[in-house]
Amino acid sequence: MAAWARAVRGVLLDISGVLYDSGGDGGGAPIAGSAEAVRRIKASGLKLQFCTNETQATREKFVKKLQGLGFDISVPEVTAPAPAACRILKERGLRPHLLVHNDLVPEFAELDKANPNCVVIGDAAENFTYANLNEAFRVLIGMEKPVLIALGRGRYYKETDGLKLDVGAYMKALEYACDVEAEVVGKPAKPFFESALAAMGVPPQQAIMIGDDIVNDVGGAQQCGMRAVQVRTGKYRPCDENHPHVKPDAYVNNLAEAVDILLQQL
Amino acid sequence: MAAWARAVRGVLLDISGVLYDSGGDGGGAPIAGSAEAVRRIKASGLKLQFCTNETQATREKFVKKLQGLGFDISVPEVTAPAPAACRILKERGLRPHLLVHNDLVPEFAELDKANPNCVVIGDAAENFTYANLNEAFRVLIGMEKPVLIALGRGRYYKETDGLKLDVGAYMKALEYACDVEAEVVGKPAKPFFESALAAMGVPPQQAIMIGDDIVNDVGGAQQCGMRAVQVRTGKYRPCDENHPHVKPDAYVNNLAEAVDILLQQL
């Protein structure tokens, strides 16, 4: 990592599993050294943007939680799937049926939801009930050409009380039932990383992604021409290091170590 | 259909959507003419076996319900996934974690379920909760080599109160989350049709499958060398007639019509 770190001008940070481990109760626990690491990046003059697939809350609510955990973070610094999806829905005149977390619903407040012509699926957590999944399915299968928009395609994530199925698993269930392919907004979709890079004003060759997800963080960022580092925190598992398709540019034990190496090269 | 029906010596009948439309409350409504059609097949001397992916109840309970709806049916006449799965589990020394309907659990009574080394997923219906899906996922992801056994791979089915996601959708969710391929017991798996044919003592060339599922009934039976007819009842939808891969040997409006044509050729 030291070999190429001096070219880095901007840092994209995943949040869950890198800054903190989220809790099933909506809370969570900071990962040791991460709050200090964020402050050090900001003090160094490197550009910084948070790039998350978090869809369990509005950005406002999510940022407030992270501030409460001691992180220096603000809403404009966060690239998240729901606002990106809203832009797409407006552009295409789509009226969503929402299968999302209750706390995310306000992000879609401006959109007409009567007589839906698409389904938007996020990490609905406790809202992934048998009844809600059947309802979303019936809306989709009733369309002449079903439109399914997924806020991410993650397989699972780690909360303080254990691993949980992520939106990608439920997306696959609806894709299979309706014989349709979802349009994914969020990591690893290229336009999503590009909008995070645009927010920093840094080209991909000068940017680094730091995340715990081998496919969505590391693989997605590399597809955009960025360097990408996997932390050994969050959902990281040792077998990730034998992934058949994705090889990170480096491994670090945690965010603090990544920032140590980055700042030594400045 | 009349052209080849005279070669038929044995009939495999799907149950849900052919004999009756099941109800979300565990009941259901017979499809007009179906009970009489079953009696006519039996009176004709044709061999008959019911071949179902039903996994919401033990065969005993399911057969009792159908008898209550007026059908002439008995347990040995029914080929169903759970008994087939039990045989496989015993042969391979597998201890299942069950994600199935409460009423199916007795089918697995003889098996050791402590310290599970596989997950068995059926149409769990109301048991497809967020918590139960996470639990099955954690059991799977904790195995060195996850073993997932699915009692069918249906996409959805129709109950009296609407379409419902079937086991295949939830199977896909777990497959994706754990990067594993499920072993499917039940239609459209070839060994399953073969065991139904063996129960009748009729070779595939002299057998007909009558079902409402274009892929699992019609496509699966044809793969085994049988003729297969799709009824326009149950989950049938007009767009099934444009299916890209599967073309039934005939369409009929319902089971009664299929039996009319069959018996005219005897």
Interface residues (C-beta under 8 A of the other chain):
Chain A: A125 E126 F128 T129 Y130 L133 N134 F137 R138 I141 R155 Y156 G162 L163 K164 L165 D166 G168 A169 Y170 K172 A173 L174 E175 Y176 A177 C178 D179
Chain B: A125 E126 F128 T129 Y130 L133 N134 F137 R138 I141 R155 Y156 G162 L163 K164 L165 D166 G168 A169 Y170 K172 A173 L174 E175 Y176 A177 C178 D179
